[in-house]
Amino acid sequence: MKLALLSDLHANLQALEACLAHAQKQGADHFAFLGDLVGYGGQPAEVLDRVQALATQGAVVLKGNHDEMALSPPADTAQHGSGTAAWTGAQLSPEQRQFLAALPLTCHLPQLLLVHASAHQPERWRYVEDERAAAASLDAAQGLHSDVHHVFGGHVHHQRLFYRGAGPGLMRFDPRPGVPVPTPRHRHWLATVGSVGQPRDGDPRAMYAVFDRQASVLTFHRVPYDHMAAAAAVRHCGLPPALAEQLAQRLENGR
């Protein structure tokens, strides 16, 4: 069984479709969406239509902080995410709003836990950016479910892997796209799978990962897509230009 792990879609339909097509070519037969389905991007309703259809086929779907903000926009709109929340919420049908409201914060599957941010107080949306935060999340997951060997999340928009070996602390590993990483169950692992819809590392390619549950192998992926079309969708909606510019950026090597 190969589980495709997709997080932080951020209403980017072009990136989502590219990652789904790529995952199917990798042999993925199950899908998990780790939250932040909407926010920032220009096609929230279309993205939710796609995710809801996959949910009816058995996909796991979690709630992220931007999904929550779309339902209850904050009064402070100084940040881009807060400022686009009201617009995003207005694009959603009553059924889509009900779908988002009912989403869980975590999902426990045999030997693994899925979460948007941290398993340590998931409702606080803590960022797992270093070994200390990763250890807190992993410890919390194992405190809830003793069988957990893997914790998978998103939220930070970066692809990272942490593991616990013989010592008490966690070690950090920076994966390479497309290179399978053995994650044997005699150790404990936490991965952040990156962002499908809004990469923030200067590389416009979408991010996601595939976990081979039988072999216990995790592969991180970067997927090219029509990011200029995604940027155009943001501009067409009248959202802040900086959000479109972030999607349209290119590396010097022309990717």
Secondary structure as UniProt FT lines:
FT   STRAND          2..6
FT   TURN            10..11
FT   HELIX           13..25
FT   TURN            26..27
FT   STRAND          30..33
FT   HELIX           44..56
FT   TURN            57..58
FT   STRAND          60..61
FT   HELIX           65..71
FT   HELIX           80..91
FT   HELIX           94..101
FT   STRAND          106..109
FT   TURN            110..111
FT   STRAND          112..115
FT   HELIX           122..124
FT   HELIX           131..144
FT   TURN            146..147
FT   STRAND          150..153
FT   STRAND          159..164
FT   STRAND          170..173
FT   TURN            177..178
FT   STRAND          181..182
FT   TURN            185..186
FT   STRAND          188..193
FT   STRAND          206..212
FT   TURN            213..216
FT   STRAND          217..223
FT   HELIX           227..237
FT   HELIX           241..248
FT   TURN            252..253
//
